[in-house]
Amino acid sequence: MTLNSRTIAALLIVAAVGAGAAAWTWMGPAKLLSEDAAVIARGAAIYADHCAACHGEQLEGQPDWRSRKPDGRLPAPPHDQTGHTWHHPDEVLFRIVKRGPAAAVAGDYESDMPGFAGVLNDEEIRAVLAFIKSTWPQDIKTRQRLISERTAKAAP
């Protein structure tokens, strides 16, 4: 059997896409652990542009964020150590930002938060999450890292 150049090119593309998907599965959470100052600074700027209007300039969230609004939706939660962001594994945080909370929560959950897939690329999302995580005290960072590691090990 001989392969022409188009067939070889198609096989290489399929292999590259498969390798990229495998790399995300393996490297995704680790990329959210960046402590690189440039990544964090970039994430802070992106957060200020796209997240602070709802989640607060100091990551404080909206007032009374645990009580439902008249429309039944919850206000934007804080992303500092007082909120629940750090209770989620990295993979879920990434998915929430990229696809919106409804994509990460079972059932018919509704939220005012949009997904940012058409606005931010994956590296920008990772930078925002790195910024948020950089503001947490070390004990919260450690607890969240352990949650992420347990979840990654449990994944098929």
C-alpha positions in Angstrom: 0.0 0.0 0.0 1.3 3.4 -0.9 0.3 6.6 0.7 0.0 9.9 -1.3 1.0 13.2 0.2 -2.6 14.2 1.0 -3.2 11.0 3.0 0.1 11.5 4.9 -0.8 15.1 5.6 -4.3 14.1 6.9 -2.8 11.4 9.1 -0.3 13.9 10.6 -3.1 16.4 11.3 -5.2 13.7 13.0 -2.2 12.7 15.1 -1.5 16.3 16.0 -5.1 17.0 17.1 -5.1 13.8 19.2 -1.8 14.7 20.8 -3.1 18.2 21.6 -6.2 16.7 23.3 -4.0 14.3 25.3 -1.7 17.2 26.3 -4.7 19.2 27.6 -5.9 16.3 29.6 -2.4 15.8 31.1 -1.2 19.4 31.3 -4.4 21.4 31.7 -4.6 21.6 35.5 -0.9 22.0 35.9 -1.0 25.1 33.6 -3.4 26.7 36.1 -0.8 26.5 38.8 1.4 29.2 37.2 3.2 31.5 39.6 5.0 33.3 36.8 4.7 37.1 37.5 4.1 37.9 33.8 1.2 35.4 33.6 -0.3 36.7 36.8 0.0 40.3 35.6 -1.6 39.5 32.3 -4.4 37.6 34.2 -5.0 40.7 36.5 -5.4 42.9 33.4 -7.8 40.5 31.8 -9.7 40.1 35.0 -10.1 43.9 35.3 -11.4 44.0 31.8 -13.8 41.0 31.8 -14.5 39.9 35.4 -14.2 42.8 37.9 -17.5 44.4 36.9 -19.4 41.5 38.4 -16.9 39.8 40.7 -15.4 43.0 42.1 -12.2 44.8 41.6 -10.8 43.2 44.8 -12.4 39.8 43.9 -15.0 40.4 46.7 -18.1 39.4 44.6 -21.5 41.0 44.7 -23.2 41.9 48.0 -25.3 39.1 49.6 -23.9 36.7 47.0 -25.4 33.6 48.8 -29.0 34.9 48.5 -31.0 34.5 45.3 -32.1 37.6 43.4 -35.7 38.0 42.4 -35.1 36.2 39.2 -33.8 33.1 41.2 -30.2 33.5 40.1 -27.3 34.0 42.6 -25.2 37.2 42.5 -21.6 36.8 41.4 -19.6 35.1 44.2 -16.2 36.4 45.4 -13.1 34.8 44.1 -11.0 35.6 47.1 -10.6 33.2 50.0 -14.0 34.0 51.4 -15.8 32.5 48.4 -16.2 29.0 47.1 -14.0 29.3 44.0 -11.2 27.5 45.6 -13.5 24.5 46.4 -13.5 23.6 42.8 -10.8 21.7 40.9 -8.8 23.5 38.2 -10.6 21.6 35.4 -14.0 22.8 36.6 -12.8 26.4 37.1 -11.5 26.4 33.5 -14.7 24.9 32.2 -16.9 27.4 34.1 -14.9 30.4 32.6 -14.8 28.9 29.1 -18.3 27.5 28.8 -20.3 29.2 31.6 -21.5 27.7 34.9 -24.4 25.8 33.3 -21.9 23.7 31.4 -20.1 22.7 34.6 -23.2 22.3 36.9 -25.6 19.4 36.5 -29.3 20.1 36.0 -30.9 23.3 34.8 -28.7 25.7 36.7 -29.0 29.3 35.4 -26.5 32.0 35.9 -25.8 35.5 34.7 -22.3 34.6 33.9 -21.6 33.9 30.2 -19.0 31.6 28.9 -16.0 33.3 27.5 -15.0 30.9 24.8 -15.6 33.5 22.1 -13.9 36.2 24.0 -10.9 34.7 25.7 -8.6 32.1 24.4 -7.4 29.2 26.6 -4.2 30.9 27.7 -6.0 34.0 28.7 -8.5 31.9 30.8 -5.5 30.2 32.4 -3.9 33.6 33.1 -7.1 34.9 34.8 -7.3 31.8 37.0 -3.6 32.1 37.8 -4.2 35.7 38.9 -7.2 34.7 41.1 -5.3 31.8 42.7 -2.3 34.1 43.3 -4.4 36.2 45.7 -5.3 33.3 48.0 -3.4 32.6 51.2 -1.0 29.6 51.0 -3.3 27.3 53.0 -6.2 27.9 50.6 -3.8 27.4 47.6 -2.7 24.1 49.1 -6.2 22.9 49.8 -7.4 23.8 46.2 -4.3 22.1 44.7 -5.2 18.9 46.6 -8.8 19.0 45.4 -7.4 19.4 41.8 -5.0 16.5 42.2 -7.6 14.2 43.6 -10.0 15.0 40.8 -7.3 14.5 38.1 -6.4 11.1 39.6 -10.0 10.1 39.6 -10.6 11.0 36.0 -10.7 8.1 33.5 
